[in-house]
Amino acid sequence: MKFYNSCKKYGAKVSVLALSVVGTSVMAEDFTAKITEASTAANANQTAVITAILTLAAISFGVGMLVQWLRK
């Protein structure tokens, strides 16, 4: 009887906790796809930034060499 009374008293709280744990695992799958998508976009942005920096460095070096050659 004591077990039955405990189940009646805490049953709703335990079931809510169990459903929230199950719901969390389902939500984690949805976020994994979003995280993967964001990671792919971040890698593309990083590649674009590195390319832009290297291009700017090459142009600056070329302009510097041209100015130095013209001063002679």
C-alpha positions, 0 to 999 in steps of 0.5 A, a space after each residue: 500500500 505504501 508503494 501504491 501511495 508513493 506512485 500516486 503522489 510522485 507518479 506525475 512528476 516522474 512521468 514528466 521527468 521521463 518525457 523530458 529526458 526522451 524529448 531531449 534526446 529527440 531534440 539533440 538529433 535536430 541540433 546535430 544537423 544544424 550544428 553540422 550545417 553551421 560548421 560547413 558554413 563557417 569553414 566556407 567563410 574561413 576559406 574566403 577570409 584566408 583567400 582575401 587576406 592572401 590576395 591583399 598581401 600579394 597585391 600590397 607586395 606587388 604595389 610596393 615592388 612597383 613603387 620601389 622600381 619606379 623610384 630608381 
